[in-house]
């Protein structure tokens, strides 16, 4: 399981990389890639992903610190106060998006725990080859769903990394996660439990495919 301090440290640097992110960089923009993946693989989970588009829109409202000069219609004080309010708005929006993702992820995990136990009971009480075959099929399907949740975690983690890097570049500041400790503790990107569930399903499947003892 990742340590929170290590996670925040990594987010502070532009050369950030993380083993859970399957591809470090792609020519295709993240937003377009996410929309494509949702339509192709996660249609039933549409609306449960981090809203990268909304977060980008909020960032665009912030006047870039890197420009140096301020617009004619505004004083330095006005821009700084306005940007501070917009950064707070960004923080709240990101908080809500992460809470949404965490809630969905944890609900799926809880459902998978129950389903694994049900499959284990069925696998331990087989009476016919037909029942055995059906349980094998159900475990394979169940395992595939858990793989999707693993991909869901990676896609959302990548979105979080990219939007925070954009925030830091636009504002010239480091995003503070101390304002949302509960969300960060839930850690939808910490997949230890899901990994264990997948291993148990794989072990159960392996036992079922072993030839019956004479």
C-alpha positions as CSV (number, residue, x, y, z in Angstrom):
1,X,0.0,0.0,0.0
2,X,1.4,3.4,-0.9
3,X,2.2,5.8,1.9
4,X,0.4,9.2,1.7
5,X,3.5,11.2,2.3
6,X,5.3,9.5,-0.6
7,X,2.3,10.1,-2.8
8,X,2.2,13.8,-2.1
9,X,6.0,14.1,-2.6
10,X,5.7,12.5,-6.0
11,X,2.9,14.9,-7.1
12,X,5.2,17.8,-6.4
13,X,7.7,17.1,-9.1
14,X,7.3,17.4,-12.9
15,X,9.3,14.2,-13.6
16,X,6.7,12.2,-11.7
17,X,6.1,8.6,-12.8
18,X,4.3,5.8,-11.0
19,X,4.2,2.0,-11.6
20,X,0.4,1.9,-11.6
21,X,0.3,4.1,-14.6
22,X,0.5,1.7,-17.5
23,X,1.9,4.2,-20.1
24,X,4.0,7.2,-19.0
25,X,3.1,9.4,-21.9
26,X,1.0,9.1,-25.0
27,X,0.6,11.4,-28.0
28,X,-3.2,11.2,-27.5
29,X,-4.4,13.6,-24.8
30,X,-5.7,12.0,-21.6
31,X,-9.2,13.5,-22.0
32,X,-9.7,12.0,-25.4
33,X,-8.1,8.7,-24.3
34,X,-10.5,8.5,-21.3
35,X,-13.6,9.2,-23.4
36,X,-12.5,6.5,-25.9
37,X,-11.9,3.9,-23.1
38,X,-15.2,4.7,-21.4
39,X,-17.1,4.2,-24.6
40,X,-15.2,1.1,-25.6
41,X,-14.8,-0.7,-22.2
42,X,-16.6,1.0,-19.4
43,X,-20.0,2.0,-20.8
44,X,-21.8,0.7,-17.7
45,X,-19.6,2.8,-15.5
46,X,-20.0,6.1,-17.4
47,X,-20.1,9.0,-15.0
48,X,-18.1,7.2,-12.4
49,X,-14.7,8.5,-13.6
50,X,-12.9,11.6,-12.5
51,X,-14.3,14.5,-14.5
52,X,-11.1,15.6,-16.2
53,X,-12.9,18.0,-18.5
54,X,-14.6,19.9,-15.6
55,X,-11.3,20.2,-13.8
56,X,-9.5,21.5,-16.9
57,X,-12.3,24.1,-17.3
58,X,-11.8,25.3,-13.8
59,X,-8.0,25.6,-14.3
60,X,-8.5,27.7,-17.4
61,X,-10.2,30.4,-15.3
62,X,-7.0,30.9,-13.3
63,X,-4.7,33.6,-14.7
64,X,-1.3,32.0,-15.3
65,X,1.4,33.1,-13.0
66,X,4.0,32.5,-15.6
67,X,2.8,35.4,-17.8
68,X,4.3,38.0,-15.5
69,X,2.2,40.9,-16.7
70,X,-1.4,41.3,-15.6
71,X,-4.3,42.2,-17.8
72,X,-5.1,46.0,-18.2
73,X,-8.4,45.8,-16.5
74,X,-7.1,44.3,-13.3
75,X,-4.5,45.1,-10.6
76,X,-2.1,42.6,-9.2
77,X,-4.2,42.5,-6.0
78,X,-7.4,41.7,-7.9
79,X,-5.7,38.9,-9.9
80,X,-4.2,37.3,-6.8
81,X,-7.5,37.4,-4.8
82,X,-9.4,36.1,-7.9
83,X,-6.9,33.3,-8.5
84,X,-7.0,32.3,-4.8
85,X,-10.8,31.9,-5.0
86,X,-10.5,29.9,-8.2
87,X,-7.8,27.6,-6.7
88,X,-10.2,27.0,-3.8
89,X,-12.9,26.1,-6.3
90,X,-10.6,23.7,-8.0
91,X,-9.7,22.1,-4.7
92,X,-13.3,21.6,-3.8
93,X,-14.1,20.2,-7.3
94,X,-11.2,17.8,-7.1
95,X,-12.3,16.7,-3.6
96,X,-15.8,15.9,-4.9
97,X,-14.4,14.0,-7.9
98,X,-12.1,11.9,-5.8
99,X,-14.8,11.2,-3.3
100,X,-17.1,10.0,-6.1
101,X,-14.3,7.7,-7.5
102,X,-13.5,6.3,-4.1
103,X,-17.1,5.6,-3.2
104,X,-17.7,3.7,-6.5
105,X,-14.4,1.8,-6.1
106,X,-15.1,0.8,-2.5
107,X,-18.7,-0.3,-3.3
108,X,-17.3,-2.5,-6.1
109,X,-14.7,-4.0,-3.7
110,X,-17.4,-4.8,-1.1
111,X,-19.6,-6.5,-3.8
112,X,-16.6,-8.6,-5.0
113,X,-15.9,-9.8,-1.4
114,X,-19.5,-11.1,-1.2
115,X,-19.4,-12.7,-4.6
116,X,-16.1,-14.4,-4.0
117,X,-17.5,-16.0,-0.9
118,X,-20.6,-17.2,-2.8
119,X,-18.3,-18.7,-5.5
120,X,-16.2,-20.5,-2.9
121,X,-19.3,-22.0,-1.3
122,X,-20.5,-23.2,-4.7
123,X,-17.1,-24.6,-5.6
124,X,-17.0,-26.6,-2.4
125,X,-20.3,-28.2,-3.0
126,X,-20.2,-29.4,-6.6
127,X,-22.3,-32.4,-7.4
128,X,-22.1,-32.7,-11.2
129,X,-19.7,-31.8,-14.0
130,X,-22.3,-29.3,-15.3
131,X,-22.2,-27.5,-12.0
132,X,-18.4,-27.5,-12.1
133,X,-18.3,-26.1,-15.6
134,X,-20.8,-23.3,-14.7
135,X,-18.7,-22.3,-11.7
136,X,-15.6,-22.2,-13.8
137,X,-17.3,-19.9,-16.3
138,X,-18.6,-17.7,-13.4
139,X,-15.2,-17.4,-11.9
140,X,-13.6,-16.4,-15.2
141,X,-16.3,-13.7,-15.7
142,X,-15.8,-12.5,-12.1
143,X,-12.1,-12.3,-12.6
144,X,-12.6,-10.2,-15.7
145,X,-14.7,-7.7,-13.8
146,X,-12.0,-7.3,-11.2
147,X,-9.4,-6.7,-14.0
148,X,-11.7,-3.9,-15.2
149,X,-11.8,-2.4,-11.7
150,X,-8.0,-2.5,-11.7
151,X,-7.9,-0.6,-15.0
152,X,-10.5,1.8,-13.6
153,X,-8.2,2.6,-10.7
154,X,-5.2,3.1,-13.0
155,X,-7.1,5.4,-15.4
156,X,-8.4,7.6,-12.5
157,X,-5.0,7.7,-10.9
158,X,-3.5,8.9,-14.2
159,X,-6.1,11.6,-14.5
160,X,-5.3,12.8,-10.9
161,X,-1.6,13.0,-11.7
162,X,-2.1,14.9,-14.9
163,X,-4.6,17.4,-13.6
164,X,-2.4,18.2,-10.5
165,X,0.6,18.6,-12.7
166,X,-1.4,21.1,-14.8
167,X,-2.5,22.9,-11.7
168,X,1.1,23.2,-10.4
169,X,2.3,24.5,-13.8
170,X,-0.5,27.0,-14.2
171,X,-0.4,28.4,-10.7
172,X,3.3,28.1,-9.9
173,X,2.3,26.5,-6.6
174,X,2.2,22.9,-5.2
175,X,-1.3,21.5,-4.7
176,X,-2.0,20.9,-1.0
177,X,-3.7,17.6,-0.3
178,X,-3.9,18.4,3.5
179,X,-7.3,19.9,2.8
180,X,-8.8,16.6,1.9
181,X,-7.3,14.0,4.4
182,X,-10.3,11.6,4.4
183,X,-10.4,11.3,0.7
184,X,-6.7,10.5,0.5
185,X,-6.9,7.9,3.2
186,X,-9.5,6.0,1.1
187,X,-6.9,5.7,-1.7
188,X,-8.7,4.2,-4.6
189,X,-5.3,3.6,-6.2
190,X,-4.2,1.3,-3.4
191,X,-5.4,-2.0,-4.7
192,X,-4.0,-4.5,-2.2
193,X,-7.5,-5.9,-1.3
194,X,-8.5,-6.2,-5.0
195,X,-5.1,-7.9,-5.8
196,X,-5.8,-10.5,-3.0
197,X,-9.3,-11.1,-4.3
198,X,-8.0,-11.7,-7.8
199,X,-5.4,-14.2,-6.5
200,X,-8.0,-16.1,-4.5
201,X,-10.2,-16.4,-7.6
202,X,-7.2,-17.6,-9.7
203,X,-6.3,-20.2,-7.0
204,X,-9.9,-21.4,-6.9
205,X,-10.0,-21.7,-10.7
206,X,-6.7,-23.6,-10.7
207,X,-8.1,-26.1,-8.3
208,X,-11.2,-26.6,-10.3
209,X,-9.2,-27.3,-13.4
210,X,-7.1,-30.0,-11.7
211,X,-8.1,-33.5,-12.7
212,X,-10.4,-35.2,-10.2
213,X,-8.6,-37.7,-7.9
214,X,-9.5,-41.4,-8.6
